Amino acid sequence: MGFHKRWISREQIVNRYTNEGIQSVIDWVNNADAIVSSDSFSSDFTDLMTIARKTTTTNGYHRCLSGMIDREIDKSS
């Protein structure tokens, strides 16, 4: 078995969220053995995933992560 390292970026997170939804983003990030963030947004997003998973309900977790991505999309528009 190999070690699966995933490089993620803001663009990948936003595109996956827009096309497939928050659960797809969560599964995609969690499916790797290690995450390498290529920008501050993706780094902050993975940090929030870790914190929110420990402190909120499933609905709260999804809302929290979706909200962060939605704010990023709004900033870009």
Buried (B, 14 or more C-beta within 10 A) or exposed (E): EEEEEBEBBBEBBBEBBEEEEBEEBBEBBEEBEEBEBEEEBBBBBBEBBEEBBEEBEEEEBBBBBBEBBBEBEEEEE
